Amino acid sequence: GLACFIDWRNLASVIDALQVAGWVYRGITPWYKGSDQRPVKGWFRRNIEYIVWGTCGPLLTGPRADGECLDGMFFHRVNGAKKLHQTGKPVELLADVVSVRNEWQTILDPFMGSGTTGVACVQTGRNFIGIEIDEGYFNIAKQRIEQAQPPLFVETAS
């Protein structure tokens, strides 16, 4: 499966690109970031991003499908003070996104930025493959993902 975050300006282009690449477009899910995001006086607040969903082939849904029926919108606030990357997202949001399908156990993030998807994968017990061209962000992601890992050994009092 594929999940791609995009704002309203490029939504149609991403949907078209997904289909031209031969993937099956599965719809969009809005992500509401909170009411304190990006005010634009005289217009609308830019506090919604969209997740474009697709699969490379059929997808079993309905009563015979494994998993749950999730809400059609994500509600996770962005805390700008906690962001380590310009397009950083809350770990809780990415944990929800990677958990949409139980069979999706290995997650690829080809633009991992500060590693939020990787942290969410650790928290949800999934495998993670991340790619980042910027060495600074790669090092931030590596540190965050390592810190999210449970310790290999735990000392107990005798």
Sequence and secondary structure as in RCSB ss.txt:
>XXXX:A:sequence
GLACFIDWRNLASVIDALQVAGWVYRGITPWYKGSDQRPVKGWFRRNIEYIVWGTCGPLLTGPRADGECLDGMFF
HRVNGAKKLHQTGKPVELLADVVSVRNEWQTILDPFMGSGTTGVACVQTGRNFIGIEIDEGYFNIAKQRIEQAQP
PLFVETAS
>XXXX:A:secstr
 EEEEE GGGHHHHHHHHHHTT EEEEEEEEE  TTS   TTS    EEEEEEEESS    STTSSS    SSEE
    GGG SSTT   HHHHHHHHTS TT  EEEETT TT HHHHHHHHHT EEEE  S HHHHHHHHHHHHHHS 
 S      
